[in-house]
Amino acid sequence: MSNSDKPKKPQLIQPRTLKGFRDYLPETMIPREQLIQTAKEVYRSFGFGPIDTPTLEYLEILTGKGSDETDRQLYKFQDHGGRDVGMRFDLTVPLARFVAQHINDLGTPFKRYHIAPVWRGENTQRGRYREFMQCDFDTIGTLSVAADIETGLVINALLSAIGFERFTIHVNNRQILNGLLEKEGLSEQATPVLRSLDKLGKIGAEKVLTEMVTTAGTTEQQARAVLAMAALEGTHQEILEQLRPLVADNELGQEGVERLEQILTGMLAGGVPSDRIKLDVAIARGLDYYTGAIFETFLDDLPGIGSVCSGGRYDNLAELYTKRQLPGIGASLGLDRLLAAMEELGIIAKVKTPADVLITYFDKSALGKYLEIAASLRSAGINVEVYPDTKKLGQQLKYADSRGFDYAIIAGEDELARDSVQIKDLTTGGKTEHLITDAASVLAARIKKTDPH
């Protein structure tokens, strides 16, 4: 056979990921799945039920619902049928379409949670990628302040269940901001003004003032009036008292102050510690669809990473899809941002396996017995991996250590002859021998005490 007749080897393709996207290795996916499971448990404890919607929506469903910025960030294309479609940039806009389409079957109030990936073609930043998971919960079909209060309660329960103690839930009401804008004659410029205000913590008051004048078209006096409100400080009651004269003679603003006071009082009554709540009249939430209460949550030990759980009330979002009024309120846990914070704070266990126990394998004739032991442990709710090769014990224990196992079961010819196993604690190095019939109860008690996974 000549060289020309020999089959050519395929050219290797460089393995790489797209900019703004990432792979998740087991040591990242394990805590990620744990966070998702925790979120599900908290949402369900408040009566929220799961839904799902398609990744792709008709483009008209998505455009013009968030902001000009989210429209620019949309991943959009024509599908094989020539239809203009887009990939969802959040889970709230698809929810509006969903409830408008199914509300007769769902009834109101409708409480849902939705945990799924979304896509935005934005510049990447710490803890933020172009594909990321959102963990949303929403209540649809009620204007009651009780739903606003419950949103704050869920955020508190969620962060607490994940394991955080030091975090602050910033609360505001867009009615107050919109009321002031009405009073200042800025209703037509509300969207660009609020987007500028939302940058206050990032770029400072003077740059926000300049942006309001040049981009939003306010006068310097009008911009300073908005910034003066945003600068209010003091206790909750002191800030509320300062807000009242600023929105005097404006019904929307006055209603916003009263409702905000009810939310703060209700969150305290619902068990949220007072030092976890901050009345923050500077937060505006950049998305256009917010109309009432708004929430942003910051970790006290890592505020620079941004809000890890945000949301608010959006009473008009579904009006583009139905004539029926479907007000809503909810929030979203920033899963990947929170994971990045937990990694930075060093509070994620470095494990590469979801299993608690490794059963070592060095007696080739006893594979069936090892599998039998593994089955008995799994029946007791213990996650178990059986090592697949009869390598030296030291190599197998080195593997167990590198993966983050907490316990190893060692059973050679002598132990099996006594119907027993050795249980080795890979954290302390301690080793004890137990009957095979007792191994499950012994391990279950130890794993329950430490609960590292």
N, C-alpha and C positions, 0 to 999 in steps of 0.2 A: 504494500500500500504506500503510495507516494504521500509526501507531506501535505500536498494539496487536497488529498482525499480524506485526511483525518478530520474527524469532527472538531469544530472549534469550541474551545471552552467559553462559556458565557462570560461576558465582561462583568466584573464585580460592580455592584452599585453601592456607593457610599451610604452606609446607614446613618441617617440624620433625621432630626425632627424639624418641623417648620418653626420659624421664629415666632415666639409668643405662645408656643405650645410645649407640652412636656410629657414625658413618660412617668409613670408612677411605679416605682419598685415596691416590693412587698413591705419594706420598713416604712414606706410612706402610705401605702394603701391600707395597712392594718389600722393605724390610728384614724385614717380618713373614714373607713367603714364604721369604726367605733363612734365617731362623731355623728355620722348619719343615723346610726341606730339610736343614739342618745336623743337626737333631735326628734326622731319618729316617736319615741316613748313619751317625750315631753308634750309634743303636739297632741298625741292621742289622749294624754291625761287631761287635756282641756276640751276634748270632744271634737278635734279636727280629724277629718277623714282623708284618705289618700286619693289623688287623681293623677292622670297623666295626659299629655297632649303631644301632637306630633312635633318633631324637630323643625319641619318646614311648614310655613304658613304662606298663604297668598300674600304677595308683597304689600297690597293695599291694607291688609290687616295690621302690619307692623309699622309702616311709615307714618310719620307725623304724630305718633303716640307717645314718644319719650321726649326727645328734643332734637334740634338740628344736629347736635353732636352724635346722638345715637343713630340718626338716619345716615350720617356719613360713615359710621362704624359698621353698618349692616353688611353681612355677607349675603349678597343677592345675585341671582342668576336666572336664566331661563331653563326650565327642565325639558325633558325629551318631548313633551307635548306643546312646547312653546309658551308655557305659562310663566309669568313673572312670579318668582317665589323668593323667600328670604328665610334665613335661619334665625330663630328667635333670639333676641338680645336680652330678654329677661323672661320671667314667668308670669308677670302681672298682665301684660298686654294679651298673651294667649288666654289667660284666665278670663279677661273681659269678653273675649270672643266665645269662650267655652260656656260661660254662664248665660250669655245672651242666647246661645243656641240650645241650651239644655235646661233652662230655668224652670220650665213647666214640670219637668221630671224631678228636679232637685228640690224645689220649694225653698222658702226663705224663713229664717236666716240659714244660709249655707256656709258651713265652715270646712275649709279644705287645707291640706298641706300638699306640697308638690316639691319633690327633690329630684333635680335633673340638671344636665349641663346646658349652658347658654353660650353664645358666641358674640364677641365684639372685636372688630378690627382696630383696637386702640393701641396706643403705645404701652409697652409692658412696663411694669414697675414692681417694686418689692411686694411679693405676695399676690400679684395680679397677673393673669395670663389672658390670652385671647379666647381661650376655651376655659370655662370655669363652672363649678357646680354652685347652684343656688338651692337653698333650703327654705322655701317660702311657706308661710301660713297666712290665711286671710279669712275674714268673715264678710260675707256678701248679703246685702238685703236689709240692713238696719242702719239707722242714723243714730242709734242710742250711744250715749257716752259710755255705757257699760262695755261696749265693744272696744272703744278707745282704751279704756282702763285695762281691759283684759290683754290687749296687745302688749302693754308695758309689763304686765304680770308674766306673760309667756316669755318675754325677753329675759326677765330676771331669772325665771325658773330654768331657762335654757342654759344661760351662762353658768349658773350655779351647778346644774347637773353635769356639765362638762368638767367642772372642777375649779372654776375661777371664784375667788372671793373679792378681789379688788378690781371692780369695774364700775363705770358710771354711765347711767342711761340719761342722755340729754333729751329734753322734751321741749317742744314748742308747738305753736299752732299757726298755720298759714293764714287763718282768718285775721289774726292780729296784724301780720305783715301786710296782707291785702287791704285791711281796713286803713292802715296808715297810708298806703299808696293811694287809695281812693281819696283820702283827706288831703294828700299832697298833690292831687291831680295827676297821678302817675299810673292810673289803671291800665292805660294802653301800653305802657312800657313795663308792666309787671314782670313778664317773663325774663327779659334781659337784666332787669334790676335784681331780681332774686337770684339769678345765676351768678351775678357778680358778687352779691352778698354771701353766697355759698362758698366763695373763695377766701373769705375773710381770714380764716385760720391759716391759710397757706401763703397768702401774699401780703397781708397786712392792710390796715385801714386806708392809708394814703393811696395805695395802688388800686384798691377797690373803688375809692372815690373817683379816681381818674378814669377807671373803666366805666363806671356808671355815667359819667359825663360824656365820654367820647363814644362809648358803644351803645349805652341805653338811652342817651339823649336827655338826661336829667340836667337840671341846673346844679351848681355847686351847693346851693342852699338846700335843695331837695335831697341831694345825696347825703349831705351832713345830717339831715333829719332822720333818714333811714339808719345811718351809722350810729347816731345818738341812741336810738332805740336798741340797736344791737349791743351797745356798750353798757347797758344797764347791769348793775351788780347788786348783790345783797342776798338776804334770805329769800325764799320763795315768796313769802308774803310781802316783803319789801319791794321786790321786783313787780309783783302784781299791782301794788299800790302806785308804783311809778308808771306802769303801763296805762292805767285807767285814764289819766288826763291826756295822754298822748293820742288816744283814740276816742276821746270824748266827741259826742255828736256824730259818731259813725257807728251805725248799728252792727255792721259786720265785725268791726274791731272789738266792740263791747261784748258781743256774743263770744268772740274768740277768747277774751280774757276770762269770762265766766266759765267757759268750757275747760280751759286750761287749768283753772283752779280746781274744778271737779276731778280732772284726770289726776292731778298731783295728790289730792286728798284720797282718791280711790286707790291709787297705787300703794300709798302708805297703809290704808285699811286692808289691802290685800296681802300685806306682809313684806313689801319691798323696804329694806332699810333706808332711812332718810338720807344717809351719806352716799347711797347709790343713785340718787335722783338729782339731776341738775336742771333747773329751769334755764334754758339757754335760748334767748331771743335772737341769737345770731345765726342759728341753723335755719336753712331754708329748704334744703333738699332740691337739687338742680332739676329734677324731672318735672315736666310741665303739669302732670296730672294730679299732683297733690293739692288738696283743698282745705284740709283741716289739721288735725294732730299729726305731728311728725316726730320721729324718734331716731337717734343715733347713739350707738353704744361704743365706748372706748375703754380699752384696758388701761388701768392706772399705771401699770408697770411698763407699758409700751404704747403710749398714746400716738407716737409718730407713725404707727402702721396704719392708722385711720380707723374708721368705724367698722366694727366686726358684725354688727347687726343693726340694720336700718329699715325704716319704712314709714308708713303714714296712712292718712285717710285720703281716698280718691273717690269723690262722690259722682263724678261725671264721666268716668272712663268708658263705661259700657254704652253711653248714649249714642255712639256712632254705629252700634250694632242692633239696638233695640229701642223702641219708644218707651219701654218700661223702665222706671227709675230703679237702678241697681247700685246703690251706694256701697262702698267697700272700705275696709281697713285691714292692714296686715304689715308684715315685715319679713325680711329675708336675712338669714344667717350667712355671712360671708365665709363659707367653709374653707376655701383655700387660703384666704387671708388669715383666718384664725389659725389654721395649721402652721402657716409660716411664722406667726407670732409664737405659737407653742414651741416650735423648733428653736426659735431664737431665745426663748426663755428657758430652754432645756427641760421642759416638762413632758416630753414625749418619750416613752420608753423605747430604747433602741432594740427592737425585736424584728426578726425577719420571718417569723413563723407564727401562725395563730394557735399552734399546738402547745400544750403545757408540758407534755411528757414525750421523751424519745425512748423507745425500746431498742436497746442495742442488740446486735445480731452477730454472734461469733461462734455459735454452735450450729453448724450447717444442718445437722440432722433434726434440729428442734424448731425449724421455721414454723411448722404448724402450731406448736405450743406458743410461740411468740405472737402469732396472729390471733390465737385464742385469748391470750392475755389482753391484747389490744382491743378485741371486741368487747371483753368484759368491762374495760375501762370506759370505752365509748358509751356503753349502755348506762354507765353511771354519770354521763354528761361531761366526761373528761376528753379533751382533744389530744389525740395520740398520733405520733408518727413512728413507723417501724423502719429502722435503717435498712436499706435494700441489699447491702453487701457485707460479706463476712470479713471485714477488715479488722485490724488490731483495735483493741478496746480504746487505746489512747487516741487513735485517729477518729473514732466515732464520737468520743467525748469532746474532742476538739471541734468537730462539726457541730455538736450540740451547743457548745459555748458560742461559736460564731453566729448561730441562728437565734440565740436568745432563749433557748429552752430553760426551764427552771428545774426540771427533774429528769433524771434518766433511770430507767429500769435495767438492771444488770442481772442476767440469769444464765449462768453456765451449767455445765453438766452436774456439778455438785449441788447448786441451788435447786435445780429442777428435780433432782433425785429426792430432795426434801420437800417438794411442792411449795417452794418459796422463791422470793425474788429479793434482790437488794434494791432499795430506793436511795438514789444518790441526789442530795440537794446540790445543784450546780452553783448556787449562790454562796453557800457556806462551805461546801466540800464535805459536809457530814454525810454519813451513810448508815442506814439501818436495814435490818432484814425482817421480812414479814411473810406470812403465808400468802400464797397467790389469792386465796379467797378473801383476804383482808386488804389487799393492795388498793382496791378501788376506794374503800372507805377512808384509808389512811391518806391517800393522795387528795381525795375530795376535801377533807378537813384542812389540809395544808394549803391547797389552792384557794379555798374560800377565805382563809386568813390573809393571804398576801394579795390575791386577786390582781396580778400584774397585767393580765391581758384584758 
